Amino acid sequence: MIDVRSELARELGADCDESGNIRVDDHVHTSVPGLYAAGDVVSGLNQIAVATGQAAIAATAIHNSL
């Protein structure tokens, strides 16, 4: 089992599932305004290609919010 490192997000008040994964929407927004999550800390496939895609989505969402 992978130890999900989401302590900071939890301390900031982000919603997490029962496995400790951070819950995000389709644009990788968390329940905390301005906090995005991608990769192994969100649920789904823990693969580099998936994490890279999520990072690109997060970067676009952050850029669009500026």
C-alpha positions in Angstrom: 0.0 0.0 0.0 1.2 3.5 -0.9 1.5 6.1 1.9 -0.4 9.1 0.5 1.4 12.3 1.5 -1.5 14.7 1.8 -1.0 16.0 5.3 -0.6 19.7 4.2 -3.7 19.5 2.1 -5.7 18.0 5.0 -4.3 20.7 7.4 -5.6 23.3 4.9 -9.0 21.7 5.0 -9.1 19.8 1.7 -11.6 17.0 1.4 -10.1 13.6 1.3 -11.5 10.1 0.7 -11.3 7.2 3.1 -7.9 6.2 1.6 -6.4 9.7 2.3 -6.5 10.7 -1.4 -7.4 14.4 -2.0 -10.7 14.9 -3.8 -10.5 17.0 -6.9 -12.9 18.1 -9.7 -12.2 17.7 -13.4 -9.8 20.7 -13.3 -7.9 19.3 -10.3 -9.3 21.9 -7.9 -9.6 20.8 -4.3 -12.2 22.0 -1.9 -9.8 24.7 -0.8 -9.8 27.7 -3.1 -6.4 28.1 -4.8 -5.2 24.6 -3.9 -4.8 22.1 -6.7 -3.7 18.4 -6.4 -2.4 16.0 -9.0 -0.6 12.7 -9.2 -0.4 10.0 -6.5 -2.3 12.2 -3.9 -5.5 12.0 -5.9 -7.4 8.8 -6.6 -7.0 7.0 -9.9 -4.1 5.3 -11.6 -0.7 6.0 -10.0 1.2 6.2 -13.2 3.6 8.9 -14.5 1.5 9.5 -17.6 -1.6 10.2 -15.6 0.3 12.5 -13.1 1.8 14.4 -16.1 -1.6 14.9 -17.6 -3.1 16.0 -14.3 -0.2 18.5 -13.9 -0.9 20.0 -17.3 -4.6 20.4 -16.3 -3.5 22.0 -13.0 -1.1 24.4 -14.8 -3.8 25.4 -17.3 -6.4 26.0 -14.5 -3.9 28.0 -12.5 -3.0 30.1 -15.5 -6.6 30.7 -16.3 -7.3 31.8 -12.7 -4.6 34.6 -12.9 
